[in-house]
């Protein structure tokens, strides 16, 4: 189900709790909400729809993925960039990212997955993990 986007900086700055089987409906709602906003948004975290659980969804070049408890295992090639956010008003803000990350997460079947992401996909994932950690750009 498509959910309303949260814009409250206080709510967005709260650290998310680990996600489990009981949070799969939230993961589905997050994916639906991302797909509904795909023209203006490349990724979302569950706190953007009002749920403080560590779940992200990304649009990886037209391949939509939902990730529970994503954790960066390795990162390389730092760079400075500017990013905007669907849940935050204003101009893009400066932040530090890594061009390449190795990520581990649980998929919607609660299976552990590990994959290396580069470029734009890596940047989106880092932005959404920041959301899960209560870090606002």
BELPE-V605299 format. One record per residue. N is the residue number from 1. RES is the residue in one letter. SS is DSSP state (a for helix, b for strand, c for the rest). PHI is phi in whole degrees, -180 to 180 (NA if undefined). Layout:
n;res;ss;phi
N;RES;SS;PHI
N;RES;SS;PHI
This chain:
n;res;ss;phi
1;X;c;NA
2;X;c;-72
3;X;c;-110
4;X;c;-74
5;X;c;-82
6;X;c;-85
7;X;c;-120
8;X;c;-78
9;X;a;-57
10;X;a;-63
11;X;a;-63
12;X;a;-73
13;X;c;-92
14;X;c;-82
15;X;c;-72
16;X;c;-84
17;X;b;-84
18;X;c;-58
19;X;c;-98
20;X;c;-141
21;X;a;-55
22;X;a;-66
23;X;a;-99
24;X;a;-61
25;X;a;-61
26;X;a;-65
27;X;a;-60
28;X;a;-66
29;X;a;-63
30;X;a;-62
31;X;a;-64
32;X;a;-60
33;X;a;-69
34;X;a;-63
35;X;a;-61
36;X;a;-69
37;X;c;-113
38;X;c;-61
39;X;c;-75
40;X;c;-127
41;X;c;-149
42;X;c;-104
43;X;b;-163
44;X;b;-147
45;X;b;-116
46;X;a;-58
47;X;a;-67
48;X;a;-72
49;X;a;-115
50;X;c;88
51;X;c;-119
52;X;c;-86
53;X;b;-124
54;X;c;-82
55;X;b;-137
56;X;b;-128
57;X;b;-135
58;X;b;-133
59;X;b;-106
60;X;b;-95
61;X;c;64
62;X;c;93
63;X;b;-101
64;X;b;-80
65;X;b;-131
66;X;b;-115
67;X;b;-134
68;X;b;-100
69;X;b;53
70;X;b;-65
71;X;b;-140
72;X;b;-79
73;X;b;-89
74;X;b;-154
75;X;b;-143
76;X;b;-150
77;X;b;62
78;X;b;-66
79;X;b;-153
80;X;b;-97
81;X;b;-150
82;X;b;-126
83;X;b;-134
84;X;b;-105
85;X;b;-150
86;X;c;-58
87;X;c;-89
88;X;b;-122
89;X;b;-78
90;X;b;107
91;X;b;-75
92;X;b;-55
93;X;b;-115
94;X;b;-70
95;X;b;-158
96;X;b;-104
97;X;b;-134
98;X;b;-121
99;X;b;-69
100;X;b;-137
101;X;b;-134
102;X;b;-107
103;X;b;-121
104;X;b;-124
105;X;b;-159
106;X;b;-105
107;X;c;-87
108;X;c;-69
109;X;c;-101
110;X;c;62
111;X;c;-93
112;X;b;-73
113;X;b;-127
114;X;b;-134
115;X;b;-155
116;X;b;-97
117;X;b;-119
118;X;b;-132
119;X;a;63
120;X;a;-57
121;X;a;-61
122;X;a;-62
123;X;a;-65
124;X;a;-60
125;X;a;-60
126;X;a;-62
127;X;a;-61
128;X;a;-72
129;X;a;-64
130;X;a;-57
131;X;a;-56
132;X;a;-61
133;X;c;-90
134;X;c;77
135;X;c;-95
136;X;c;-104
137;X;c;-75
